[in-house]
């Protein structure tokens, strides 16, 4: 006789694990921002997290390389403004994530994002 069971969640969909991964990526962005201000090269730069529109710099939080979006699918961004404020803003975002302030947005993103197909 065949018996069925519920399939466990895919790896990486646990809120704590996703939060931890976002924080790791933001810490990389923090190092990148500090190097940018000091005029030093930083090889681990992930340009997709920082976006310049005109003279303003924005931080885009990404989960599995997909930007955090609102209910309408619009990309959510945090306005940094001047480059020199980037480390301060990134640090604030890290603290907010640690405190669970973005859990609702992260949960909604996880629920709305279909799993990626693996290449063969």
C-alpha positions in Angstrom: 0.0 0.0 0.0 1.2 3.5 -0.9 1.2 6.1 1.9 1.5 9.8 1.4 3.0 12.4 3.7 3.5 16.2 3.5 6.6 17.3 1.8 9.0 19.3 4.1 9.7 22.9 3.2 12.5 23.4 0.7 15.9 24.5 2.1 16.2 28.2 2.6 12.5 28.9 3.1 12.8 29.0 6.9 12.5 32.6 8.0 15.5 32.5 10.3 17.7 31.0 7.6 16.5 33.6 5.1 17.1 36.4 7.6 20.6 35.1 8.3 21.4 35.0 4.5 20.1 38.5 4.0 22.3 39.8 6.9 25.4 38.0 5.4 24.8 39.7 2.1 24.2 43.1 3.8 27.4 42.7 5.7 29.2 42.3 2.3 27.4 45.4 1.1 28.6 47.3 4.2 32.2 46.4 3.5 31.6 47.4 -0.1 30.2 50.8 0.9 33.0 51.5 3.4 35.6 50.7 0.6 33.7 52.9 -1.8 33.8 55.9 0.6 37.5 55.3 1.3 38.2 55.0 -2.5 39.5 51.5 -2.1 38.7 48.5 -4.3 36.4 45.8 -3.0 36.1 42.7 -5.1 33.0 41.2 -3.4 30.7 44.0 -4.7 27.2 42.9 -5.6 26.0 45.9 -7.6 22.5 44.6 -7.8 22.0 45.6 -4.1 22.9 49.2 -4.7 21.2 51.2 -7.4 21.8 54.8 -8.3 18.9 56.9 -9.7 20.1 60.4 -10.6 22.1 61.6 -7.6 20.5 59.4 -5.1 21.7 55.9 -4.0 19.2 53.2 -3.1 19.6 49.9 -1.3 17.5 47.0 -2.7 17.2 44.0 -0.4 17.3 40.7 -2.3 16.2 37.2 -1.4 17.7 34.4 -3.6 18.8 37.2 -6.0 15.3 38.5 -6.4 14.4 42.0 -5.1 12.0 42.4 -2.3 8.7 43.6 -3.7 5.4 45.0 -2.5 2.0 43.3 -3.2 1.8 44.9 -6.7 5.2 43.5 -7.6 7.0 46.9 -7.4 10.6 46.7 -6.1 11.0 48.0 -2.6 14.1 50.2 -2.0 15.6 52.1 0.8 16.8 55.6 -0.1 20.3 56.1 1.1 20.8 59.5 -0.6 24.4 60.5 -0.5 27.1 57.8 -0.8 28.7 58.7 2.6 25.4 57.6 4.4 25.5 54.1 2.9 27.3 52.3 5.8 25.0 54.0 8.3 21.9 53.0 6.5 23.0 49.5 5.8 23.9 49.0 9.5 20.4 50.3 10.4 18.8 47.8 8.0 20.9 44.9 9.5 19.7 45.8 12.9 16.0 46.1 11.7 16.3 42.6 10.2 17.8 41.2 13.4 14.9 42.7 15.4 12.4 41.1 13.0 11.1 44.4 11.7 11.0 43.1 8.1 9.7 39.6 8.8 6.3 40.4 7.3 7.8 41.5 4.0 10.2 38.6 4.0 7.5 36.1 4.7 5.3 37.6 1.9 8.2 37.5 -0.5 8.9 33.8 0.3 5.3 32.9 -0.1 4.9 34.7 -3.4 8.1 33.6 -5.0 7.9 30.3 -6.9 10.9 28.0 -6.3 13.7 28.1 -8.8 14.0 25.3 -11.3 17.3 23.5 -11.1 19.4 23.2 -14.3 20.2 19.7 -15.4 
